[in-house]
Amino acid sequence: MTQILSAIDTYLYFPVLVILLAAAGIYFTIRTRGVQVRMYGEAWKVLWEKPKEDGAVSSFQALMVSTASRVGTGNIIGVSTAICLGGTGAMFWMWLLAILGSASAYVETVLAQIYKKREPDGVGCYGGPEHYIEDAIHSKKLAVVFTIFLILTYGFGFNLLCSYNLQSSFAVYSFYHAKITPAIVGAIIAIIVLICILGGGKRIVRLTEVIVPFMGFIYIGVAVLICIVNYRHIPSMFAMIFKDAFNFRAIGSGITGSCMVYGIKRGLYSNEAGVGSAPHAAASADTTHPVKQGLAAVISVSIDTLFLCTATGLLCLVTNAPRNAKTAGAPYVQAALSSFLKGFGPAFLTISLVLFAFTTLIGNLYYVDNGLKYLHNNKMPGKRFLIVFRIICAIIIFAGALIPMDAAWALADITMGGMALINIPCCVRLGGAAFKATKDYEKQKKEGKDPVFHAKDIGMDPDTLEYWK
């Protein structure tokens, strides 16, 4: 089964998704005139705007929801796996995907904002790719297929992998038993998550919402300190990254296992740019103009890949920790951290992964709820169904701790790839609205206004947009 999944995974990403992601990122960057670079400073400014309606979700709150799902074990284990199995050049391709992918994230978020809908109580809003696929492309069937992939990705594929990555960090400890420890770790995290998603554990969720951002800063801070201590190796480290990234002879001889493909796969898993997940959180933000939330999406991708993924890659490479197929994953990062934190290195990583994994699992199931709601005529299913479904999700988390690494990564890659294959072409088809909205936003800014969106200003019929009419 692992071999079959790996074969599907290999073909899906090269040539299909590698070409699609690169082409879409370049196209959106050209059509928006590099909005992810030109307006990066503006993006940080709009984050702090308060919603115009009391009780509505702010841009910053929506960003935190999408970032909570993006920032997770992929920032650590995914980067380690890419470097160990693909080569040091994977870092360059991760950076390139983040820059180009930011344009894709921007467009999908602007579209989600344009086609979002108002909650029945009149306060708040919701939306996502399934809504702009149904309302603008007029394909209910395609919207349903996308939603099924969404549920498979975030309820199963990503949670299986997240659980596996977490338990793998315990392998360095003397008490670790290959058959017993993964089951114990999987059971504990599955039970805690189940309690939280069934309505209990609210204090746990609130606590992690406070702790995780600080943990992210601490993690980046440790990486910076490690780079400072090993500053003599920094020039050779960057030379190694770029040399490996452009070693096309090596890439061409085994492209499916090259640094390019691993960097793109793990970068996409980490930042989810263009996949179609983050627009669900983005659509809930109450903002005066869709472009504002699109710019917030650019920040989310940069936090995930350009900050956290880079922190992992640099702290590992600058220490010259041994890297090979056996150390791929948690062992490689733990070895690098131990060079600076000594005996506390493995524990620091385990604590980081526990916190990141928990918020990722909760964030993933937020997206699953959005999918279930859409399939049930924009209403949440009955209480009994939800209880049974969430118990199944907890069982999946438990099972993830027991499956082989290759199977966990392949399942996550395949389901995520299915979402991207649907969402990106739809964004290309509907991109005109996002491009016009961008020009409208910039025009109003030049006039000294706080941009406010009106459908007619970009040539759209207000009656076709439920929220903005």
C-alpha positions in Angstrom: 0.0 0.0 0.0 2.8 2.4 0.8 4.4 1.7 -2.6 1.2 2.4 -4.4 0.6 5.6 -2.5 4.2 6.7 -3.1 3.9 6.0 -6.8 0.7 8.2 -7.0 2.4 10.9 -4.9 5.4 10.9 -7.2 3.5 11.3 -10.4 1.0 13.8 -8.9 3.8 16.2 -8.0 6.1 15.7 -11.0 5.2 16.7 -13.5 1.6 17.7 -12.7 1.7 19.9 -9.6 5.2 21.2 -10.0 4.3 22.7 -13.3 0.8 23.9 -12.2 2.1 25.6 -9.0 5.0 27.3 -10.8 2.8 28.5 -13.7 0.1 29.8 -11.4 2.5 31.6 -9.1 4.3 33.3 -12.0 1.0 34.2 -13.7 -0.6 35.7 -10.6 2.7 37.5 -9.8 2.7 39.1 -13.3 -1.0 40.0 -13.3 -0.9 41.6 -9.8 2.5 43.2 -10.6 4.2 41.5 -7.8 1.6 42.5 -5.1 3.3 40.2 -2.6 6.5 42.3 -2.8 5.2 45.7 -3.7 2.6 45.9 -1.0 4.3 43.8 1.7 4.6 46.9 4.1 0.9 47.7 3.4 0.0 44.1 4.3 1.4 44.6 7.9 -0.6 47.8 8.3 -4.0 46.4 7.4 -3.6 43.5 9.9 -4.4 45.8 12.8 -7.6 47.3 11.5 -10.7 46.7 13.7 -13.8 45.2 12.2 -16.6 47.6 11.4 -19.3 45.4 13.1 -19.2 44.6 16.8 -18.5 40.9 17.4 -17.2 40.3 13.9 -13.9 38.6 13.1 -11.0 41.0 12.5 -8.3 40.6 9.8 -5.8 39.7 12.5 -8.1 37.0 14.1 -8.7 35.4 10.7 -5.0 35.5 10.0 -4.3 33.7 13.4 -6.8 30.9 12.5 -5.2 30.3 9.1 -1.7 30.6 10.5 -2.5 28.2 13.3 -3.3 25.5 10.7 -0.3 26.5 8.5 2.2 26.6 11.4 2.7 23.1 12.6 4.9 20.0 12.4 5.5 20.7 8.7 7.7 23.7 9.6 10.0 21.4 11.5 9.7 17.8 10.4 8.8 18.7 6.8 11.9 20.9 6.4 14.1 18.2 7.9 12.7 15.6 5.6 13.1 17.7 2.5 16.8 18.5 3.4 17.7 14.9 4.4 16.0 13.2 1.4 16.1 15.9 -1.3 19.3 17.8 -0.4 20.2 21.2 0.9 18.9 23.0 -2.2 15.4 22.1 -1.1 15.6 25.3 1.0 15.9 27.5 -2.1 12.9 25.9 -3.8 10.9 26.3 -0.6 11.7 30.0 -0.6 10.9 30.4 -4.2 7.5 28.6 -3.8 6.7 30.8 -0.8 7.3 34.0 -2.8 5.4 32.8 -5.9 2.8 31.0 -3.8 2.1 34.2 -1.9 0.5 35.5 -5.1 -1.7 32.4 -5.3 -2.6 32.8 -1.6 -3.4 36.4 -2.3 -5.7 35.7 -5.3 -7.6 32.8 -3.6 -8.2 35.0 -0.5 -9.4 38.0 -2.4 -11.8 35.7 -4.3 -13.1 34.2 -1.1 -13.7 37.7 0.3 -15.5 38.8 -2.9 -17.9 35.8 -3.0 -18.4 35.4 0.8 -21.8 35.2 2.4 -23.4 36.7 5.5 -24.2 34.5 8.4 -28.0 33.9 9.0 -27.8 36.0 12.2 -26.6 39.0 10.2 -23.3 39.2 12.1 -20.2 37.6 10.6 -19.6 36.0 7.2 -18.3 32.8 5.7 -16.9 31.5 2.4 -14.2 29.6 0.6 -13.4 28.0 -2.7 -16.5 25.8 -2.8 -18.6 28.9 -2.7 -16.8 30.8 -5.5 -16.7 27.6 -7.6 -20.5 27.2 -7.2 -21.5 30.8 -7.5 -19.0 32.1 -10.2 -18.1 29.0 -12.2 -21.6 27.5 -11.6 -20.5 24.0 -10.9 -22.0 22.5 -7.8 -20.5 19.1 -8.6 -17.0 20.5 -8.8 -17.6 22.4 -5.5 -18.7 19.2 -3.8 -15.6 17.3 -5.1 -13.4 20.0 -3.8 -15.1 19.9 -0.4 -14.7 16.1 -0.2 -10.9 16.5 -0.8 -10.9 19.2 1.8 -12.4 16.9 4.4 -10.1 14.0 3.4 -7.1 16.3 3.6 -7.8 18.0 6.9 -9.8 15.3 8.7 -7.5 12.4 7.6 -4.4 13.1 5.6 -2.9 16.0 7.5 -4.0 14.7 10.9 -2.5 11.3 10.2 0.8 13.0 9.4 0.7 15.5 12.2 0.3 12.6 14.7 3.1 10.7 13.2 5.5 13.6 13.2 4.7 14.3 16.9 5.3 10.7 18.1 8.6 10.5 16.0 10.1 13.2 18.2 10.1 10.7 21.2 12.3 8.2 19.4 15.5 9.7 20.8 14.5 9.0 24.4 15.6 5.9 26.3 12.1 5.0 27.3 10.9 4.9 23.7 9.6 1.5 22.6 8.8 1.2 18.8 5.5 -0.7 19.4 4.3 0.9 22.7 5.3 4.5 22.8 3.7 5.6 19.5 0.4 4.1 20.7 0.6 6.0 24.0 1.5 9.3 22.4 -1.2 8.8 19.7 -3.9 8.0 22.4 -3.0 10.9 24.6 -3.1 13.5 21.8 -6.3 12.0 20.3 -8.1 12.1 23.7 -7.1 15.7 24.4 -8.2 16.8 20.9 -11.5 14.9 21.1 -12.3 16.6 24.5 -11.7 20.0 22.9 -13.7 19.4 19.7 -16.6 18.0 21.6 -16.9 21.3 23.5 -14.7 20.7 26.5 -11.1 21.8 27.0 -11.8 25.4 26.2 -9.2 26.5 28.7 -6.7 24.3 26.9 -7.5 25.9 23.6 -7.2 29.4 25.0 -3.9 28.6 26.7 -2.4 27.3 23.5 -3.6 30.3 21.6 -1.4 32.4 24.0 1.5 30.0 24.3 2.0 29.0 20.6 2.9 32.4 19.2 5.4 32.9 22.0 6.8 29.4 21.3 7.1 30.4 17.7 9.2 33.5 18.6 11.3 31.4 21.0 11.9 28.8 18.3 13.0 31.5 15.8 15.1 33.1 18.6 16.9 29.8 19.3 17.6 29.4 15.6 19.1 32.9 15.4 21.3 32.3 18.4 22.5 29.0 16.9 23.4 30.9 13.6 25.2 33.6 15.6 27.3 31.0 17.5 28.1 29.3 14.3 28.5 32.5 12.2 31.7 31.2 10.5 29.7 28.5 8.7 27.0 30.9 7.4 28.7 31.8 4.1 29.5 28.2 3.2 26.0 27.2 4.3 24.3 29.6 1.8 26.8 28.6 -0.9 25.9 24.9 -0.3 22.1 25.7 -0.6 22.4 27.6 -3.9 25.0 25.2 -5.4 22.7 22.3 -4.7 19.6 24.1 -5.8 21.1 24.8 -9.3 22.8 21.4 -9.7 20.5 20.6 -12.6 22.6 17.5 -13.6 21.9 16.0 -10.2 18.2 17.1 -10.4 17.8 15.7 -13.9 19.2 12.3 -13.0 16.5 11.7 -10.4 14.0 14.6 -10.5 11.2 13.0 -8.5 13.5 12.7 -5.5 15.4 15.9 -6.1 15.8 19.0 -3.9 13.4 20.8 -6.3 10.5 18.4 -5.9 11.1 17.9 -2.1 11.3 21.6 -1.6 8.1 22.3 -3.5 6.2 19.4 -1.8 7.2 20.2 1.7 6.8 24.0 1.1 3.3 23.5 -0.2 2.5 21.2 2.8 3.7 23.8 5.2 2.3 27.1 3.7 -0.8 25.6 1.8 -0.6 28.5 -0.7 -3.1 27.9 -3.4 -4.5 24.7 -1.8 -7.8 26.4 -0.9 -7.9 25.9 2.9 -6.9 29.3 4.3 -9.6 31.2 2.3 -12.2 29.7 4.7 -10.7 31.5 7.6 -10.0 34.6 5.5 -13.6 34.8 4.3 -14.8 35.2 7.9 -12.9 38.5 8.4 -14.9 41.6 8.5 -13.0 44.1 6.3 -13.9 47.0 4.1 -12.1 45.7 1.0 -11.3 42.1 -0.1 -7.7 43.2 -1.0 -7.0 43.9 2.7 -7.5 40.2 3.6 -5.6 39.1 0.5 -2.6 41.1 1.8 -3.0 39.4 5.2 -2.7 36.1 3.4 0.7 37.1 2.1 1.8 37.7 5.7 0.6 34.3 6.8 2.7 32.6 4.1 5.8 34.6 4.9 5.4 33.8 8.7 5.1 30.1 7.9 7.8 29.6 5.3 10.1 32.6 5.2 10.4 32.7 9.0 9.6 29.4 10.6 10.7 27.0 7.9 13.8 29.0 7.3 14.6 28.9 11.0 14.5 25.1 10.9 16.6 24.8 7.8 19.3 27.3 8.9 19.7 25.9 12.4 20.2 22.4 11.0 22.5 23.3 8.2 24.7 25.8 10.1 25.5 23.2 12.7 26.5 20.5 10.2 24.4 17.9 12.0 24.6 14.5 10.2 21.9 14.2 7.6 20.7 11.1 5.8 17.6 9.0 5.3 17.8 7.6 8.8 17.9 11.0 10.5 15.1 12.5 8.3 12.5 14.0 10.4 12.8 14.8 14.1 16.2 13.2 14.7 18.0 15.7 12.4 16.5 18.7 14.1 17.1 17.3 17.6 20.8 16.7 16.7 21.2 20.2 15.5 19.5 21.7 18.6 21.6 19.5 20.9 24.7 21.2 19.6 23.5 24.4 21.3 21.0 23.3 24.0 22.9 20.2 24.9 20.7 17.7 26.7 17.7 20.0 26.5 17.7 20.0 22.7 15.4 16.9 22.2 13.0 18.1 24.9 12.8 21.6 23.4 11.8 20.1 20.1 9.3 17.8 21.6 7.7 20.6 23.5 7.6 22.7 20.3 6.0 19.9 18.4 3.4 19.2 21.0 2.2 22.8 21.0 2.4 23.2 17.2 0.7 19.8 16.6 -2.2 20.6 18.9 -3.0 23.9 17.3 -2.6 22.3 13.8 -5.0 19.5 14.7 -7.6 21.9 16.1 -7.1 24.3 13.1 -7.5 21.4 10.6 -10.8 20.3 12.1 -12.1 23.9 11.8 -11.7 23.5 8.0 -13.4 20.1 8.2 -16.4 21.8 9.9 -16.6 24.3 7.0 -16.7 21.4 4.6 -19.4 19.5 6.5 -21.4 22.7 6.7 -21.3 23.2 3.0 -22.3 19.7 2.2 -25.2 20.0 4.6 -26.8 23.1 2.8 -24.7 25.6 4.8 -25.9 24.2 8.1 -24.0 22.1 10.6 -25.1 18.4 10.6 -27.0 17.0 13.6 -25.4 16.6 17.0 -25.3 12.8 16.8 -23.5 12.8 13.4 -21.0 15.3 14.6 -20.2 13.3 17.7 -19.6 10.1 15.7 -17.6 12.0 13.0 -15.4 13.7 15.6 -14.7 10.3 17.3 -13.6 9.0 13.9 -11.3 12.0 13.5 -9.8 11.2 16.9 -9.3 7.6 15.9 -7.5 8.8 12.8 -5.2 10.9 15.0 -4.4 7.8 17.0 -3.8 5.7 13.9 -1.4 8.3 12.5 1.0 7.7 15.3 1.3 4.0 14.2 1.7 4.2 10.4 5.0 4.3 8.5 6.5 7.6 7.6 6.3 7.2 3.8 2.6 6.3 4.0 1.8 9.3 6.2 3.6 11.8 3.9 2.1 10.2 0.7 -1.5 10.3 2.0 -1.1 14.0 3.0 0.5 14.9 -0.3 -2.2 13.2 -2.4 -5.2 14.6 -0.7 -3.7 18.1 -0.6 -2.7 17.8 -4.2 -6.3 17.0 -5.1 -7.4 20.3 -3.6 -4.8 22.3 -5.4 -5.7 20.6 -8.7 -9.2 21.9 -8.4 -8.6 25.3 -6.7 -5.7 26.7 -8.7 -7.4 26.4 -12.2 -10.6 27.9 -10.7 -8.5 30.9 -9.4 -6.9 31.3 -12.8 -10.4 31.4 -14.4 -11.8 33.8 -11.9 -8.6 35.8 -11.4 -9.9 38.8 -13.3 -12.1 39.9 -10.4 -9.1 39.8 -8.0 -6.9 41.8 -10.4 -9.6 44.5 -10.8 -10.1 44.6 -7.1 -6.3 45.1 -6.6 -6.4 48.1 -9.0 -9.5 49.5 -7.3 -7.8 49.3 -3.9 -4.6 51.0 -5.2 -6.6 53.7 -6.9 -8.5 54.5 -3.7 -5.2 54.5 -1.7 -3.7 57.1 -4.1 -6.8 59.3 -3.6 -6.0 59.2 0.2 -9.1 57.1 1.0 -9.5 54.1 3.3 -10.5 51.7 0.5 -14.1 50.5 0.5 -15.3 47.8 -1.9 -18.2 48.3 -4.3 -18.9 45.6 -6.8 -19.8 48.0 -9.5 -16.4 49.6 -9.3 -14.8 46.5 -10.8 -17.6 45.8 -13.3 -19.5 43.3 -11.2 -23.3 43.2 -10.6 -23.8 43.8 -6.8 -26.9 41.6 -6.8 -24.6 38.6 -7.6 -22.6 39.1 -4.4 -24.6 38.2 -1.4 -22.4 40.0 1.2 -21.4 43.1 -0.7 -24.8 44.0 -2.2 
